[in-house]
Amino acid sequence: MLHFIQNLVKNISPFTQLQVAFDLGTHTTKIGLKGRGVVLRESTSAALRTQPTKEYIFFGSEAKQIQGKTPEFLHVIRPMVNGIVSDFDTEVALLRYYLEKSILPYTRSSFIKPPIHAITAVPTTATEIEQKAVEEALLKSGCSAVTMIKKPLATAAGAGFNVFFHKPHLVVDIGAGLTEISVISGGGIVSYKTLKQAGDYMDKVIANYVHLKHGIVLGDATCEKLKIACLNFSDTEKTELVRGKSLENGLPKSVKIKSSELREALTPTYTLIIDTIKELLEISPPEIVNDIFQEGILLTGMAVLIPGFSTYISNELKIEVLVSEHASEATIYGLLKIADAPEHLKTVRINTA
């Protein structure tokens, strides 16, 4: 009986923190709980109704599904742009809903709600104000403490690298809002370059290409589906039927889009990414370049799952290219991994005070 009471007191102790990892992506929000793994993967979208009163009525995939189909009093908002908070109130509302959905079910057996220690990643280029916005959003959503680290470190750790070992690794993370190219070594970022040419930008490039070549207007969601279904860098030629609005008469119009057309549209974007990798290698010390040549380049992010993409990059750079096992979730896995080692977390945390 005494042993049972001691365990009960320990479980309900207000000093027992929940370690919760947050990957606040432009496209997808992921939440992980220490000891449980990833417990939520949802779209970073919320629907705000402005009449008769302001109220958030849909979150995540429900909000994403109605994007572009709403009346004027209902707005679908994506509160993260290029990896930073662009709509603070919406991000707070979204995080509160996701915490209620994913984390609080694990605390309902406790008489006292345990405090939540949030661990999150921010882009390397985030300013102090942008970092503070992330911190405040997590605190206002119900977290009691926030620890932030640079995203490339979390991504590299989630990809399986020992980021605290003094062996350089080149990681290319092509997300929805940002492409981050970083050299990681010894628990820090040796050098980096960041581009806004990423997944969302590619969707806009596809929309512009189809608009000019086929004379139809496509929505963002249609362009994203087309990119996922049809784009590839292999010898396979796929064809996808899409429907948009005709520029001639405004009526629905269907056209067939080929994989070769998408490659043609996106080649300048991928060329820019490749040129940026080359620039980063050029400014790196010879010893680092030699290690990278031996170890290869690691690709992460949803955009790198395109068939044949890693081979295409390897052929252009003449360096071996590897794709992370959890390419689209490397950051959240890395945050959970670093959270398991408090001494490492103290080393890489960003001081915002």
Secondary structure, DSSP 8 states (H G I E B T S, - for coil): -HHHHHHHHHHH-TT--EEEEEEE-SSEEEEEETTTEEEEEEES-EEEE-SSS-EEEEETHHHHHTTT---TTEEEE--EETTEES-HHHHHHHHHHHHHHHTGGGTTTSSS---EEEEEEE-TT--HHHHHHHHHHHHHTT-SEEEEEEHHHHHHHHTT--TTSS--EEEEEE-SS-EEEEEEETTEEEEEEEES-SHHHHHHHHHHHHHHHH-EE--HHHHHHHHHHH--SSS---EEEEEEEETTTSSEEEEEEEHHHHHHHHHHHHHHHHHHHHHHHHHS-HHHHHHHHHH-EEEESGGGGSTTHHHHHHHHHTS-EEE-TTGGGHHHHHHHHHHT-HHHHHHH-----
